[in-house]
Every structure is written in C-alpha cells, then in structure tokens.
Amino acid sequence: MTTEGKIKPLKPRPDPSLPIWHAILLFCLVLVLSPAYFVVIAALRKNGSLVSSEFVPNPSNLTLSNFTALLHDTNFLIWMKNTLIVSSVSTVVAVSVTTLAGYAFSRFRFRFRQNGLLFMILLQMFPAAMSMVAIFRLLQWLGPMTGGLVGLNSLFGLSLVYIGAGIPFNSWIIKGYVDGLPIELEESAYLDGATPWQTFSQVVLPLMGPVLATVAVFNFIAPYSDFVFPSILLFDEQQYTLAIGMQGFISGNFSANWSLFAASAVLGSLPILIVFFSLQRFLVQGLTQGAVKG
C-alpha cells in the first residue's frame, strides 16, 4: 500500500518569541530564588556576616554550628512554640467563626445584612496602625478581668487581635464562595427533612474545602510573620513570638549575628512551607470561586 494521496499532518511552526519568554521566566526565577539562596548561605557561614565577596562560598567556610547554637543556646524553640500557638489558635477560631458568618450572609436574609457587609468592607479600608492604641487599651482592660489569660503579654490576647482583624476579609471570601454553590442542594436536603444545621454541616460544609483551606493558610501566615503587634503587646522574652526573638539577633550595633538570624529564618520558614505545600492545590480554586459576587 502506497502512501500517495495521504495528507501529512502539518507541523506547528515554532514561535520565534518563545526563547525570549523563556529567558524572561528564567530571569524572574533567579530574582525570586536569590533571597532564599543568600539566606541559606548566610545561615551556613562561620563569621556571622550576611554578605560576602564570594557568590559561591568555599565549602570549608560553611558549617552547621549556627543551627546547633540556635537550638541549644537561644530561646528559639520557645519562640517557635509561642508562634505556632498563636497561629494555630487564630486559624482554628477565625475559620470557625467566619465559616458561619460567611454562610449566614450568603444564605439568610435578615435585618442589617447589607449594612453589616458594608461595615466589614469599611473596616478593611483602615490600616492596622490606626487601631494599635485601641487594641492596647482593650487588652489592658481585659487582662485583670480574665486573670491575665487574655490581656497584655498574653498569647491568647495576641491571638484575639488576629482573629478580629481577619473576620471581615475572610467572611467576604467565604460568602462569595457559598454564593457560587447551587442552592438546589440545600433545598433538596430540606425536602428530605434535614434541619438547617444538618444541611449546613452535611451538605454545604463538605463542598467548602477549597475556600476553608485558603482562609486557613491566610490566617496561619499572618500571625506567623507579623512583628508589629507582638512587639507592642508582648513584654516577657518567654512570651515572644519568632519575629520578635529573631530581631534580637541583629538589634545590637556591634553585636549583630546575621548567621543566627539567617538560621532562625531558615528553620522558622519550615512550618509555613509545610502548610502552604499541603494546601496549595486548594488555593487557586478557593480564591477564584470565592471572588465577591453581586
């Protein structure tokens, strides 16, 4: 059988601009990874400096002693524990509260509903710096009333600040996501005799995994990396979060130890990386489907 008369498939013509785009993407990748590279090298450097004349250091000048000193000679593990407590408490409570709030604003019609949504948007317009004095005075007042459990120099008091700060944005994200879910699913559950709580917990909640993962990541990262509020509300070194403790390594004019600072940054980033890579497949879906709808 001859091949005459057969139509050969056309090969796609190569895009002449493709190498240019590859070069641009490679350049962007280098820009993104460069800070991480320099931090890791600084964490392994012996002399405690942040920069060096060598872009690729001599292996003989690298050591793991900075990590050993960080774990044994500083309060790094205590700071890490405090940070994880604040981030975890803030995440669990904020996700629980805003899940109920977002669902209520999406599905129920009640008095002041529109005003409540507008008020939460207005709260997001004000910078956090404007509330620092009010938050300080509020925790100062709550401290004696709660026996110091929720007040100044308290991890739970600091967690309360992050919980309140994240409610408006998270509620809007969850409301937008629930708006996109077909209400017929809930109507069918009502016809089958389900109560409103059963409908929410057994029908709607299992479908909210992507947006809940997105809100959880945001609420975990924000307290973890914040420096301003812990520096104002925490006074005892045993209560410090990681951001304040790390600042002590470089606060001295002649005693800054950038290698310890870099080592703490490397180890401190591990929980964030674990949380992010565990939930990253939900992030895009949660953000796109949680876009605010009319």
C-alpha atoms as a printed R data frame, in Angstrom:
    type eleno elety resid chain resno       x      y      z
1   ATOM     1    CA   MET     A     1   0.000  0.000  0.000
2   ATOM     2    CA   THR     A     2   1.472  3.315 -1.085
3   ATOM     3    CA   THR     A     3   1.443  6.480  0.962
4   ATOM     4    CA   GLU     A     4   0.457  8.574 -2.019
5   ATOM     5    CA   GLY     A     5  -2.681 10.587 -1.506
6   ATOM     6    CA   LYS     A     6  -2.340 10.653  2.263
7   ATOM     7    CA   ILE     A     7  -2.399 14.041  3.894
8   ATOM     8    CA   LYS     A     8   0.605 14.617  6.075
9   ATOM     9    CA   PRO     A     9  -0.129 16.488  9.321
10  ATOM    10    CA   LEU     A    10   1.259 19.975  9.395
11  ATOM    11    CA   LYS     A    11   3.918 20.564 11.992
12  ATOM    12    CA   PRO     A    12   3.322 23.631 14.143
13  ATOM    13    CA   ARG     A    13   5.633 26.452 13.279
14  ATOM    14    CA   PRO     A    14   7.931 27.332 16.166
15  ATOM    15    CA   ASP     A    15   7.137 30.600 17.857
16  ATOM    16    CA   PRO     A    16  10.156 32.900 17.359
17  ATOM    17    CA   SER     A    17   9.362 34.730 20.597
18  ATOM    18    CA   LEU     A    18   9.463 31.542 22.714
19  ATOM    19    CA   PRO     A    19  13.190 31.798 23.640
20  ATOM    20    CA   ILE     A    20  12.603 35.383 24.755
21  ATOM    21    CA   TRP     A    21   9.791 34.337 27.060
22  ATOM    22    CA   HIS     A    22  11.926 31.506 28.424
23  ATOM    23    CA   ALA     A    23  14.705 33.982 29.184
24  ATOM    24    CA   ILE     A    24  12.264 36.324 30.939
25  ATOM    25    CA   LEU     A    25  10.860 33.484 33.045
26  ATOM    26    CA   LEU     A    26  14.366 32.315 33.925
27  ATOM    27    CA   PHE     A    27  15.310 35.849 34.975
28  ATOM    28    CA   CYS     A    28  12.198 36.096 37.175
29  ATOM    29    CA   LEU     A    29  13.020 32.718 38.714
30  ATOM    30    CA   VAL     A    30  16.527 33.888 39.581
31  ATOM    31    CA   LEU     A    31  15.111 37.058 41.183
32  ATOM    32    CA   VAL     A    32  12.679 35.028 43.293
33  ATOM    33    CA   LEU     A    33  15.193 32.412 44.439
34  ATOM    34    CA   SER     A    34  18.146 34.756 45.053
35  ATOM    35    CA   PRO     A    35  16.993 35.979 48.511
36  ATOM    36    CA   ALA     A    36  16.431 32.394 49.664
37  ATOM    37    CA   TYR     A    37  19.880 31.410 48.382
38  ATOM    38    CA   PHE     A    38  21.638 34.240 50.242
39  ATOM    39    CA   VAL     A    39  19.744 33.498 53.464
40  ATOM    40    CA   VAL     A    40  20.683 29.810 53.365
41  ATOM    41    CA   ILE     A    41  24.348 30.660 52.653
42  ATOM    42    CA   ALA     A    42  24.365 33.212 55.479
43  ATOM    43    CA   ALA     A    43  22.944 30.577 57.825
44  ATOM    44    CA   LEU     A    44  25.831 28.264 56.965
45  ATOM    45    CA   ARG     A    45  28.587 30.903 57.102
46  ATOM    46    CA   LYS     A    46  31.012 30.841 60.041
47  ATOM    47    CA   ASN     A    47  31.802 34.515 60.524
48  ATOM    48    CA   GLY     A    48  28.274 35.708 61.333
49  ATOM    49    CA   SER     A    49  28.052 38.145 58.420
50  ATOM    50    CA   LEU     A    50  25.203 38.491 55.961
51  ATOM    51    CA   VAL     A    51  27.165 39.272 52.794
52  ATOM    52    CA   SER     A    52  30.435 38.088 51.365
53  ATOM    53    CA   SER     A    53  32.614 38.770 48.340
54  ATOM    54    CA   GLU     A    54  32.132 35.161 47.249
55  ATOM    55    CA   PHE     A    55  28.911 34.422 45.376
56  ATOM    56    CA   VAL     A    56  29.624 30.693 45.655
57  ATOM    57    CA   PRO     A    57  31.321 30.237 49.043
58  ATOM    58    CA   ASN     A    58  34.127 27.824 49.745
59  ATOM    59    CA   PRO     A    59  32.689 24.686 51.380
60  ATOM    60    CA   SER     A    60  35.350 24.901 54.066
61  ATOM    61    CA   ASN     A    61  33.793 28.192 55.233
62  ATOM    62    CA   LEU     A    62  30.369 26.628 55.744
63  ATOM    63    CA   THR     A    63  29.188 24.947 58.915
64  ATOM    64    CA   LEU     A    64  26.068 23.731 60.710
65  ATOM    65    CA   SER     A    65  27.227 25.191 64.017
66  ATOM    66    CA   ASN     A    66  24.833 28.140 63.660
67  ATOM    67    CA   PHE     A    67  21.860 25.795 63.735
68  ATOM    68    CA   THR     A    68  23.311 23.943 66.725
69  ATOM    69    CA   ALA     A    69  23.868 27.199 68.613
70  ATOM    70    CA   LEU     A    70  20.382 28.397 67.687
71  ATOM    71    CA   LEU     A    71  18.708 25.313 69.124
72  ATOM    72    CA   HIS     A    72  20.851 24.965 72.265
73  ATOM    73    CA   ASP     A    73  21.962 28.478 73.229
74  ATOM    74    CA   THR     A    74  18.876 30.585 72.465
75  ATOM    75    CA   ASN     A    75  15.135 30.517 73.168
76  ATOM    76    CA   PHE     A    76  14.364 29.715 69.543
77  ATOM    77    CA   LEU     A    77  12.262 26.633 70.362
78  ATOM    78    CA   ILE     A    78  10.208 28.629 72.880
79  ATOM    79    CA   TRP     A    79   9.632 31.395 70.320
80  ATOM    80    CA   MET     A    80   8.658 28.818 67.728
81  ATOM    81    CA   LYS     A    81   6.221 27.173 70.139
82  ATOM    82    CA   ASN     A    82   4.632 30.535 71.003
83  ATOM    83    CA   THR     A    83   4.298 31.427 67.330
84  ATOM    84    CA   LEU     A    84   2.676 28.107 66.482
85  ATOM    85    CA   ILE     A    85   0.243 28.519 69.383
86  ATOM    86    CA   VAL     A    86  -0.804 31.984 68.228
87  ATOM    87    CA   SER     A    87  -1.071 30.966 64.571
88  ATOM    88    CA   SER     A    88  -2.956 27.746 65.319
89  ATOM    89    CA   VAL     A    89  -5.444 29.322 67.726
90  ATOM    90    CA   SER     A    90  -6.029 32.234 65.347
91  ATOM    91    CA   THR     A    91  -6.553 29.871 62.419
92  ATOM    92    CA   VAL     A    92  -8.953 27.482 64.141
93  ATOM    93    CA   VAL     A    93 -11.127 30.171 65.733
94  ATOM    94    CA   ALA     A    94 -11.116 32.504 62.717
95  ATOM    95    CA   VAL     A    95 -12.039 29.714 60.281
96  ATOM    96    CA   SER     A    96 -14.831 28.512 62.573
97  ATOM    97    CA   VAL     A    97 -16.326 31.974 63.098
98  ATOM    98    CA   THR     A    98 -16.014 33.216 59.530
99  ATOM    99    CA   THR     A    99 -17.397 29.967 58.072
100 ATOM   100    CA   LEU     A   100 -20.635 30.504 59.978
101 ATOM   101    CA   ALA     A   101 -20.660 34.238 59.262
102 ATOM   102    CA   GLY     A   102 -20.000 33.835 55.535
103 ATOM   103    CA   TYR     A   103 -22.698 31.174 55.188
104 ATOM   104    CA   ALA     A   104 -25.215 33.295 57.103
105 ATOM   105    CA   PHE     A   105 -24.551 36.377 54.967
106 ATOM   106    CA   SER     A   106 -24.872 34.303 51.799
107 ATOM   107    CA   ARG     A   107 -27.992 32.247 52.503
108 ATOM   108    CA   PHE     A   108 -30.040 34.098 55.113
109 ATOM   109    CA   ARG     A   109 -31.910 37.382 54.753
110 ATOM   110    CA   PHE     A   110 -32.056 39.370 57.967
111 ATOM   111    CA   ARG     A   111 -32.159 42.927 59.161
112 ATOM   112    CA   PHE     A   112 -28.986 45.000 58.680
113 ATOM   113    CA   ARG     A   113 -27.494 42.299 56.434
114 ATOM   114    CA   GLN     A   114 -26.387 44.730 53.753
115 ATOM   115    CA   ASN     A   115 -25.200 47.243 56.352
116 ATOM   116    CA   GLY     A   116 -23.162 44.510 58.044
117 ATOM   117    CA   LEU     A   117 -21.461 43.577 54.784
118 ATOM   118    CA   LEU     A   118 -20.744 47.235 54.042
119 ATOM   119    CA   PHE     A   119 -19.386 47.767 57.553
120 ATOM   120    CA   MET     A   120 -16.944 44.864 57.161
121 ATOM   121    CA   ILE     A   121 -15.684 46.307 53.872
122 ATOM   122    CA   LEU     A   122 -15.166 49.685 55.547
123 ATOM   123    CA   LEU     A   123 -13.144 48.030 58.320
124 ATOM   124    CA   GLN     A   124 -10.754 46.646 55.723
125 ATOM   125    CA   MET     A   125 -10.054 50.158 54.407
126 ATOM   126    CA   PHE     A   126  -8.409 51.341 57.632
127 ATOM   127    CA   PRO     A   127  -4.746 50.414 58.224
128 ATOM   128    CA   ALA     A   128  -3.899 48.324 61.252
129 ATOM   129    CA   ALA     A   129  -1.728 51.114 62.666
130 ATOM   130    CA   MET     A   130  -4.842 53.149 63.432
131 ATOM   131    CA   SER     A   131  -6.113 50.508 65.861
132 ATOM   132    CA   MET     A   132  -2.932 49.925 67.862
133 ATOM   133    CA   VAL     A   133  -3.776 52.277 70.732
134 ATOM   134    CA   ALA     A   134  -7.349 50.984 70.976
135 ATOM   135    CA   ILE     A   135  -6.177 47.354 70.960
136 ATOM   136    CA   PHE     A   136  -3.565 48.086 73.627
137 ATOM   137    CA   ARG     A   137  -6.145 49.719 75.882
138 ATOM   138    CA   LEU     A   138  -8.674 46.936 75.262
139 ATOM   139    CA   LEU     A   139  -6.227 44.190 76.233
140 ATOM   140    CA   GLN     A   140  -5.074 46.277 79.183
141 ATOM   141    CA   TRP     A   141  -8.701 46.330 80.348
142 ATOM   142    CA   LEU     A   142  -9.348 42.638 79.633
143 ATOM   143    CA   GLY     A   143  -6.221 41.428 81.440
144 ATOM   144    CA   PRO     A   144  -7.435 41.886 85.059
145 ATOM   145    CA   MET     A   145 -10.919 40.666 84.151
146 ATOM   146    CA   THR     A   146  -9.626 37.356 82.745
147 ATOM   147    CA   GLY     A   147  -6.826 36.788 85.232
148 ATOM   148    CA   GLY     A   148  -4.225 37.620 82.604
149 ATOM   149    CA   LEU     A   149  -5.397 34.880 80.226
150 ATOM   150    CA   VAL     A   150  -6.496 37.410 77.610
151 ATOM   151    CA   GLY     A   151  -4.601 40.642 78.010
152 ATOM   152    CA   LEU     A   152  -1.231 42.273 77.566
153 ATOM   153    CA   ASN     A   153   1.749 39.912 77.404
154 ATOM   154    CA   SER     A   154  -0.647 37.037 76.643
155 ATOM   155    CA   LEU     A   155  -0.509 34.704 73.657
156 ATOM   156    CA   PHE     A   156  -4.291 34.320 73.693
157 ATOM   157    CA   GLY     A   157  -4.714 38.088 73.807
158 ATOM   158    CA   LEU     A   158  -2.478 38.384 70.763
159 ATOM   159    CA   SER     A   159  -4.466 35.612 69.063
160 ATOM   160    CA   LEU     A   160  -7.668 37.561 69.718
161 ATOM   161    CA   VAL     A   161  -6.230 40.522 67.813
162 ATOM   162    CA   TYR     A   162  -5.530 38.428 64.720
163 ATOM   163    CA   ILE     A   163  -8.911 36.719 64.913
164 ATOM   164    CA   GLY     A   164 -10.735 40.041 64.926
165 ATOM   165    CA   ALA     A   165  -8.566 41.504 62.190
166 ATOM   166    CA   GLY     A   166  -9.249 38.612 59.797
167 ATOM   167    CA   ILE     A   167 -13.024 38.321 60.220
168 ATOM   168    CA   PRO     A   168 -14.129 40.932 57.603
169 ATOM   169    CA   PHE     A   169 -11.959 39.717 54.719
170 ATOM   170    CA   ASN     A   170 -12.473 36.025 55.459
171 ATOM   171    CA   SER     A   171 -16.244 36.418 55.765
172 ATOM   172    CA   TRP     A   172 -16.409 38.071 52.368
173 ATOM   173    CA   ILE     A   173 -14.294 35.355 50.766
174 ATOM   174    CA   ILE     A   174 -16.467 32.586 52.225
175 ATOM   175    CA   LYS     A   175 -19.690 34.408 51.344
176 ATOM   176    CA   GLY     A   176 -18.584 34.725 47.728
177 ATOM   177    CA   TYR     A   177 -17.756 31.042 47.583
178 ATOM   178    CA   VAL     A   178 -21.085 29.960 49.077
179 ATOM   179    CA   ASP     A   179 -22.889 32.250 46.612
180 ATOM   180    CA   GLY     A   180 -21.481 30.077 43.833
181 ATOM   181    CA   LEU     A   181 -22.798 26.812 45.290
182 ATOM   182    CA   PRO     A   182 -26.148 25.630 43.862
183 ATOM   183    CA   ILE     A   183 -28.879 26.328 46.381
184 ATOM   184    CA   GLU     A   184 -30.869 23.400 44.964
185 ATOM   185    CA   LEU     A   185 -28.676 21.053 47.005
186 ATOM   186    CA   GLU     A   186 -29.865 22.650 50.228
187 ATOM   187    CA   GLU     A   187 -33.472 22.767 49.062
188 ATOM   188    CA   SER     A   188 -33.334 19.038 48.355
189 ATOM   189    CA   ALA     A   189 -31.974 18.426 51.855
190 ATOM   190    CA   TYR     A   190 -34.810 20.488 53.368
191 ATOM   191    CA   LEU     A   191 -37.355 18.439 51.401
192 ATOM   192    CA   ASP     A   192 -35.792 15.276 52.830
193 ATOM   193    CA   GLY     A   193 -36.389 16.597 56.334
194 ATOM   194    CA   ALA     A   194 -32.930 17.909 57.189
195 ATOM   195    CA   THR     A   195 -32.632 20.734 59.692
196 ATOM   196    CA   PRO     A   196 -30.731 23.937 58.776
197 ATOM   197    CA   TRP     A   197 -27.728 22.757 60.804
198 ATOM   198    CA   GLN     A   198 -27.751 19.316 59.171
199 ATOM   199    CA   THR     A   199 -27.967 20.946 55.753
200 ATOM   200    CA   PHE     A   200 -25.023 23.181 56.521
201 ATOM   201    CA   SER     A   201 -22.807 20.557 58.166
202 ATOM   202    CA   GLN     A   202 -23.564 17.607 55.876
203 ATOM   203    CA   VAL     A   203 -24.273 19.237 52.517
204 ATOM   204    CA   VAL     A   204 -22.592 22.648 52.311
205 ATOM   205    CA   LEU     A   205 -19.553 22.253 54.571
206 ATOM   206    CA   PRO     A   206 -18.023 19.305 52.648
207 ATOM   207    CA   LEU     A   207 -18.151 21.450 49.480
208 ATOM   208    CA   MET     A   208 -16.298 24.342 51.134
209 ATOM   209    CA   GLY     A   209 -12.925 22.597 51.400
210 ATOM   210    CA   PRO     A   210 -11.049 24.848 48.922
211 ATOM   211    CA   VAL     A   211 -12.151 28.154 50.446
212 ATOM   212    CA   LEU     A   212 -11.622 26.918 54.010
213 ATOM   213    CA   ALA     A   213  -8.092 25.842 53.094
214 ATOM   214    CA   THR     A   214  -7.454 29.278 51.576
215 ATOM   215    CA   VAL     A   215  -8.718 31.096 54.664
216 ATOM   216    CA   ALA     A   216  -6.703 28.769 56.912
217 ATOM   217    CA   VAL     A   217  -3.465 29.499 55.034
218 ATOM   218    CA   PHE     A   218  -4.004 33.263 55.224
219 ATOM   219    CA   ASN     A   219  -4.852 33.155 58.922
220 ATOM   220    CA   PHE     A   220  -1.845 30.980 59.708
221 ATOM   221    CA   ILE     A   221   0.696 33.059 57.794
222 ATOM   222    CA   ALA     A   222  -0.413 36.496 59.022
223 ATOM   223    CA   PRO     A   223   0.346 35.960 62.767
224 ATOM   224    CA   TYR     A   224   3.410 33.880 61.941
225 ATOM   225    CA   SER     A   225   5.182 36.672 60.092
226 ATOM   226    CA   ASP     A   226   3.859 39.720 61.943
227 ATOM   227    CA   PHE     A   227   6.262 41.834 64.005
228 ATOM   228    CA   VAL     A   228   4.337 44.998 64.862
229 ATOM   229    CA   PHE     A   229   1.593 43.740 67.176
230 ATOM   230    CA   PRO     A   230   3.764 41.244 69.124
231 ATOM   231    CA   SER     A   231   6.372 43.962 69.714
232 ATOM   232    CA   ILE     A   232   3.681 46.175 71.254
233 ATOM   233    CA   LEU     A   233   1.682 43.607 73.227
234 ATOM   234    CA   LEU     A   234   4.353 41.157 74.469
235 ATOM   235    CA   PHE     A   235   6.951 42.130 77.084
236 ATOM   236    CA   ASP     A   236   8.358 38.887 78.503
237 ATOM   237    CA   GLU     A   237  11.028 37.069 76.473
238 ATOM   238    CA   GLN     A   238   9.371 33.755 77.346
239 ATOM   239    CA   GLN     A   239   6.245 35.012 75.569
240 ATOM   240    CA   TYR     A   240   7.998 36.314 72.469
241 ATOM   241    CA   THR     A   241   6.975 35.128 69.056
242 ATOM   242    CA   LEU     A   242   9.560 34.211 66.444
243 ATOM   243    CA   ALA     A   243   9.602 37.612 64.754
244 ATOM   244    CA   ILE     A   244  10.499 39.458 67.975
245 ATOM   245    CA   GLY     A   245  13.055 36.870 69.051
246 ATOM   246    CA   MET     A   246  14.810 36.994 65.685
247 ATOM   247    CA   GLN     A   247  15.023 40.769 65.868
248 ATOM   248    CA   GLY     A   248  17.168 40.415 68.998
249 ATOM   249    CA   PHE     A   249  19.930 38.751 66.966
250 ATOM   250    CA   ILE     A   250  20.521 41.903 64.903
251 ATOM   251    CA   SER     A   251  19.407 44.679 67.257
252 ATOM   252    CA   GLY     A   252  22.887 45.482 68.588
253 ATOM   253    CA   ASN     A   253  25.083 47.988 66.777
254 ATOM   254    CA   PHE     A   254  28.252 45.943 67.203
255 ATOM   255    CA   SER     A   255  26.892 42.528 68.140
256 ATOM   256    CA   ALA     A   256  24.595 41.664 65.224
257 ATOM   257    CA   ASN     A   257  24.799 37.977 64.412
258 ATOM   258    CA   TRP     A   258  23.367 37.610 60.939
259 ATOM   259    CA   SER     A   259  24.206 33.928 60.759
260 ATOM   260    CA   LEU     A   260  21.952 33.134 63.728
261 ATOM   261    CA   PHE     A   261  19.298 35.398 62.249
262 ATOM   262    CA   ALA     A   262  19.501 33.587 58.919
263 ATOM   263    CA   ALA     A   263  19.492 30.167 60.580
264 ATOM   264    CA   SER     A   264  16.348 31.063 62.520
265 ATOM   265    CA   ALA     A   265  14.757 32.317 59.296
266 ATOM   266    CA   VAL     A   266  15.504 29.014 57.555
267 ATOM   267    CA   LEU     A   267  14.137 26.849 60.376
268 ATOM   268    CA   GLY     A   268  11.252 29.214 61.033
269 ATOM   269    CA   SER     A   269  10.089 29.017 57.433
270 ATOM   270    CA   LEU     A   270   9.609 25.240 57.544
271 ATOM   271    CA   PRO     A   271   6.089 25.271 59.113
272 ATOM   272    CA   ILE     A   272   4.956 27.847 56.550
273 ATOM   273    CA   LEU     A   273   6.301 25.728 53.696
274 ATOM   274    CA   ILE     A   274   4.644 22.602 55.080
275 ATOM   275    CA   VAL     A   275   1.255 24.320 55.440
276 ATOM   276    CA   PHE     A   276   1.468 26.003 52.043
277 ATOM   277    CA   PHE     A   277   2.515 22.958 50.039
278 ATOM   278    CA   SER     A   278  -0.042 20.789 51.844
279 ATOM   279    CA   LEU     A   279  -2.912 23.109 50.874
280 ATOM   280    CA   GLN     A   280  -1.670 24.766 47.696
281 ATOM   281    CA   ARG     A   281  -3.944 22.720 45.425
282 ATOM   282    CA   PHE     A   282  -6.948 24.347 47.107
283 ATOM   283    CA   LEU     A   283  -5.691 27.933 46.996
284 ATOM   284    CA   VAL     A   284  -6.417 28.886 43.383
285 ATOM   285    CA   GLN     A   285  -9.838 27.254 43.425
286 ATOM   286    CA   GLY     A   286 -10.721 28.839 46.749
287 ATOM   287    CA   LEU     A   287  -9.664 32.321 45.667
288 ATOM   288    CA   THR     A   288 -11.255 32.272 42.217
289 ATOM   289    CA   GLN     A   289 -14.554 30.752 43.315
290 ATOM   290    CA   GLY     A   290 -14.564 32.932 46.407
291 ATOM   291    CA   ALA     A   291 -14.425 36.139 44.376
292 ATOM   292    CA   VAL     A   292 -17.043 38.616 45.538
293 ATOM   293    CA   LYS     A   293 -20.267 38.319 43.577
294 ATOM   294    CA   GLY     A   294 -23.013 40.855 43.313
